[in-house]
Amino acid sequence: MEHLELTQEWDKVFPKSDKVNHSKVTFHNRYGITLAADMYVPKDAEGKLPAIAVCGPFGAVKEQAAGLYAQTMAKRGFLTIAFDPSYTGESGGEPRYMASPDINTEDYQAAVDFLSVQEQVDAEKIGIIGICGWGGMALNVAALDTRIKATVASTMYDMTRVNANGYFDSEASADARYAKKAAMNAQRIVDYKNGTYALGGGVVDPLPEDAPFFVADYYDYYKTDRGYHKRSLNSNGGWNIVGCMSFMNQPILKYSNEIRSAVLIIHGEKAHSCYFGRDAYADMIKDNPYTDNKELLIIPEAVHTDLYDGGGKDAIPFDKLEQFFKEYL
């Protein structure tokens, strides 16, 4: 397994709480990739605790939104980890800045493996939180991993849908997909000749005056003191141009209506991405005999990144998350 050099000083975009103990941990997935995580444990905790693994947003690192969620839930009585996915942040995997529907699903399952064997964890009470693109991934994991008892998808993207169809399904045609695939396959030849992978670019900087609102929303988080982090793909050079290629023809939510465990989907009313959450919920409950433990919660007036850090208006419904996990874990 890989040996990782982990940053020991506090380098999160949110303040450290004096109500939890924080430590760095590592674990491996079934592909042999070593993953890095921050563990948060309630101070003076006794007995075995319910546990939650947190990841996201897509292209972010654990020092950003995932860590905020993890630390906050630890203050509320859960043992939590926020982890970097394979090929990103402090986690292992080469080449860097690649994403995979399969390997990233496995990352979550590896986190469950890790939590299941911790002395302080009740292995029958494990849940997950996925933010942004990792919200869709979390639903995919919930359909696969029967050990997961409760799942929260916050301000979610379906990364297979957005890659195949574009934003707002504006490229949902065979011709549009063919053009994108042709461009990426041409880029593969260039990358192979160069021996390196070209980056696609993170959030645009400087922000154009005519940028769509959702681009400005991302800029306001990833490119300012609010959320910038030196290891975050979105804050810097982004994914490789071909990094998300395999998402284009692999619908990750195909079996979401077979999820038996509890699921809470949270989205902002004004989020550009809200259609992902609404549609995912509708697909999840269609012909599913297990709907009593499924819920869609729309946060009034909230935009996409408000559910990353609260947006200065406490938009993240942590009381609801605590209630949900305490009920189902």
ABEGO torsion letter per residue (X at the ends): XBBBBBBABBABABBBBAABBBBBBBBBBAAGBBBBBBBBBBBGBBEBBBBBBBBOBBGBBAABAAAAAAAAAAAAGBBBBBBBBBGBEABBEOBBGBBBAAAAAAAAAAAAAAAAABAABBAABBBBBBBEAAAAAAAAAAAABAABABBBBBGBBBAAAAAAAEBGGAABBAAAAAAAAAAAAAAAAAAAAAGBBBBAEBBBOBBBAABBAAAAAAAAAAABAAABBAABAAABAEBBAAAAAAAAABBAAAAAAABABBBBBBBBAABAAAAAAAAAAAAAABGBABAAABBBBBBBGBBAAAAAAGGGAGABBAAAAAAAAAAAX
